[in-house]
Amino acid sequence: MSPTEGFRVFAYGSLMWRPGFPYVESTPALLRGYHRAFCVYSHHYRGTPERPGLVLGLAPGGACRGLAFRVADDRVEQVKAYLHERELVSYAYVPRQVPVALPEGAANAYTFVADPGHPQYAGDLGPERSAEIIMKAAGAAGLNREYLIRTVQQLERAGHPDPALHALLERVWRLTGEIEAGGGI
């Protein structure tokens, strides 16, 4: 098998720091044609229907650095089933096979793209509104801001800081200070 063959999963958000499935290797990957964006309302993992959070999705345009996890051939169906259970809770994502650039060459990877036609698609809310939502929300997987923090940390560890996510995190920290000082959001 060549280094670019086999089933791969492209991770760009929580799958980078908590894949939850067995994999053979993880390599840096670049996806062109999509960018990482807080564009999906979360009613389960990072929010509730009454107070939705925001989670990352792949939106059209630009490029996105992430990780490609190669999965053993005998685990592909098990991993796909796990990913569908995890990522398709509300079907706000569409599974896609996408071309990614790896250090050793091009490969195809399985990933989840935000569905702009889904009711939970938030689109671009802008950094201030996104920070307000992220600051207030929590769901079954914990605080919405923890999701942002861990994603920023993982990207920095991988050597691919994301300036837009960094700026969003700074806004969230500013809101945290305002709340602690007796202000509100």
Secondary structure by P-SEA (a helix, b strand, c coil): ccccccbbbbbcccccccccccccbbbbbbbccbbbcccbbbccccccccbbbbbbbbbccbbbbbbbbbbcccaaaaaaaaaaacccccccbbbbbbbbbcccccbbbbbbbbccccccccccccaaaaaaaaaccccccccaaaaaaaaaaaaaaaccccaaaaaaaaaaaaaaaaaaacccc
